[in-house]
Amino acid sequence: MRLFHLSLILCSVSLFGCSNAPEGFPKVVLCTVTVTDNGQPVSNASVIINTVPPTSGLVVSGETDEQGRTTIFTIFNGHSAPGAPVGSLVMTIFREPHVPDWKTEEELLQMDFNASMAYTMEKDARRARLPRIVSAALTNPNTSPLTIEAVVGQPLDWQVKLEEHR
């Protein structure tokens, strides 16, 4: 049994170790983000993290689940690893208000191009009239106050309370 566990650990190290990472892939630390609004979890929020200064070609992101949580992944040059890059980071959050479909799936599939475009435009107009729960400041890395310093060996558990940023 010990041999099995040792083999599992060695396989994990080889899968997630630096040897697979392309040149320029940053060191990362595990990072989870929880987004709430007045104590309630915010699902389907896109969380994007930028390095400061920005790193070209680097994508660091996740999408919150029903509990408002996401595990952040870093992608660079076709390689992906769980975690956020070490260094100065700024987070942005995007969440469009949900507009339910008022047509059935069958009706949507039967629409021609013009009807589909009109439906999409109406849905976008309805969405634009709904209140936003994420402030505009949090959608721009130049104005977002959500900053943190990621340090090697120290996992991040980033808690964001949207009501504090309105």
Secondary structure, DSSP 8 states (H G I E B T S, - for coil): -HHHHHHHHHHHHHHHSGGGS-TT---EE-EEEEEEETTEE--S-EEEEEESS--TTEEEEEE--TTSEEE-EEEETTEEEESEESEEEEEEEE-------SS-HHHHHH--HHHHHHHHHHHHHHHHHS--SS-GGGG-TTT---EEEE-TT--EEEEEEGGGG-
